[in-house]
Amino acid sequence: YAVKYSPYYDSRIAVAASANYGIVGNGRVFCLGMTAQGIRAEKTFDTNDALYDLAWSEVNENQLAVACGDGSASL
C-alpha cells in the first residue's frame, strides 16, 4: 500500500504490504536495497494486522513508522 524512498540512502526503499487487499490478514514491511544485481530484501517485519502507510524517521536512518489497520502506529 505504500512505498517510500529513504531520505538517507539513495538505494533503499521501504514497502508496506497487506494480505487479502488489506481487508483481513497480516501485513509485512519490506526494507529493500537496490544493487547492480537488482532489488534484494535487506529486512522484513511481519505484523498481525494490515499495513497501510509508512514513513522514514527524520532523526534515525534505521527507523520506520507504520500505520496499522487496527488504528495503531508502530515504530
C-alpha positions in Angstrom: 0.0 0.0 0.0 2.9 2.4 0.5 6.4 2.8 -1.0 8.8 5.3 0.4 12.4 6.1 -0.6 14.9 6.6 2.2 16.0 10.2 2.7 19.3 8.9 3.9 20.3 6.2 1.3 19.7 6.6 -2.4 19.5 2.8 -2.8 17.0 1.9 0.0 13.2 1.8 -0.1 10.6 0.6 2.3 7.3 -1.1 1.3 4.2 -1.6 3.4 2.1 -4.6 2.2 -1.1 -6.4 3.4 -2.6 -9.8 2.7 -6.1 -10.1 1.1 -6.2 -6.5 -0.1 -5.9 -5.2 3.4 -9.4 -6.4 4.3 -8.3 -9.2 6.7 -5.0 -10.8 7.4 -1.4 -10.0 8.2 1.0 -7.3 7.0 4.6 -7.1 6.2 7.2 -4.3 5.9 10.0 -4.8 3.4 13.2 -2.8 3.5 14.7 -3.2 0.0 18.1 -2.4 -1.3 18.7 -1.6 -4.9 22.0 -3.0 -6.2 23.7 -3.5 -9.5 22.3 -7.1 -9.4 18.7 -6.0 -8.8 16.5 -5.4 -5.8 17.0 -7.5 -2.7 15.2 -7.7 0.6 17.5 -6.4 3.4 15.0 -6.9 6.2 11.3 -7.9 6.6 9.0 -7.4 9.5 5.7 -9.2 9.9 2.6 -7.8 11.7 -0.7 -9.3 12.8 -2.7 -6.7 11.1 -2.8 -4.9 7.7 -0.4 -2.1 7.0 -1.5 1.0 5.0 1.3 3.6 5.2 4.8 4.2 6.4 7.3 7.0 6.9 11.1 7.1 7.5 12.2 8.7 10.7 13.6 12.2 10.4 16.2 11.6 13.1 17.3 8.0 12.7 18.1 6.4 9.3 17.2 2.9 10.6 13.6 3.6 11.9 10.2 3.4 10.2 6.8 4.4 11.5 4.0 2.2 10.2 0.2 2.8 10.1 -1.7 -0.4 11.0 -5.2 -1.5 10.1 -6.3 -1.5 13.7 -5.7 2.2 14.0 -2.4 1.9 15.8 1.1 3.1 14.7 4.3 1.1 15.2 7.9 2.1 15.1 
